[in-house]
């Protein structure tokens, strides 16, 4: 028997980091409530994994850009 593939919406990348983080926070809240049926819980977990990977990738990219801008040496931030 063939495995059912994840719904396409669960695999789509969000438009930006802020949207991904907001959606991830909502999913975690819904999952922690204990009110989701098992099938929905599995779908939410899959979507959460996609969102988490997206957020990690974006943060790593920004960190790399900062390192390049600072010529490889991170400098402590001090408010002006």
C-alpha positions as CSV (number, residue, x, y, z in Angstrom):
1,X,0.0,0.0,0.0
2,X,1.4,3.4,-1.0
3,X,1.9,6.1,1.7
4,X,-0.3,9.2,1.5
5,X,1.8,12.2,0.8
6,X,1.6,15.3,3.0
7,X,-0.8,18.0,1.8
8,X,0.8,20.5,-0.5
9,X,-0.1,23.4,1.9
10,X,2.0,21.8,4.7
11,X,5.0,21.8,2.5
12,X,4.8,25.3,1.1
13,X,7.3,27.9,2.3
14,X,5.9,30.9,4.0
15,X,6.3,34.4,2.4
16,X,8.7,35.7,5.1
17,X,10.2,35.0,8.5
18,X,7.6,37.0,10.5
19,X,4.7,35.1,8.9
20,X,6.5,31.8,9.5
21,X,7.1,32.6,13.1
22,X,3.6,33.8,13.7
23,X,2.1,30.6,12.1
24,X,4.5,28.4,14.1
25,X,3.5,30.1,17.4
26,X,-0.2,29.6,16.5
27,X,0.4,25.9,15.7
28,X,2.3,25.3,18.9
29,X,-0.5,26.9,20.9
30,X,-3.2,24.8,19.2
31,X,-1.2,21.6,19.6
32,X,-0.5,22.3,23.3
33,X,-4.2,22.8,23.9
34,X,-4.9,19.1,23.5
35,X,-8.0,19.8,21.5
36,X,-6.8,18.7,18.0
37,X,-7.8,15.4,16.6
38,X,-4.9,13.0,15.8
39,X,-5.0,13.5,12.0
40,X,-4.9,17.3,12.4
41,X,-2.2,17.0,15.0
42,X,0.0,15.1,12.6
43,X,-0.6,17.7,9.9
44,X,0.2,20.5,12.3
45,X,3.4,18.7,13.3
46,X,4.5,18.4,9.7
47,X,3.7,22.0,9.0
48,X,5.5,23.0,12.1
49,X,8.6,21.1,11.0
50,X,8.6,23.0,7.7
51,X,8.1,26.4,9.4
52,X,10.9,25.6,11.9
53,X,13.3,24.7,9.2
54,X,12.4,27.8,7.3
55,X,13.0,30.0,10.4
56,X,16.3,28.3,11.2
57,X,17.5,28.8,7.6
58,X,16.6,32.5,7.5
59,X,18.3,33.1,10.9
60,X,21.4,31.3,9.7
61,X,21.5,33.4,6.5
62,X,21.1,36.6,8.4
63,X,23.9,35.6,10.8
64,X,26.1,34.8,7.9
65,X,25.4,38.2,6.4
66,X,26.3,39.9,9.6
67,X,29.6,38.1,9.8
68,X,30.4,39.2,6.3
69,X,29.5,42.8,7.1
70,X,31.6,42.7,10.2
71,X,34.5,41.1,8.2
72,X,34.2,37.9,10.1
73,X,34.2,39.2,13.6
74,X,31.0,39.8,15.4
75,X,31.0,43.0,17.4
76,X,29.0,43.6,20.5
77,X,26.0,45.8,19.9
78,X,25.7,49.0,22.0
79,X,22.7,51.3,21.7
80,X,23.5,54.8,20.7
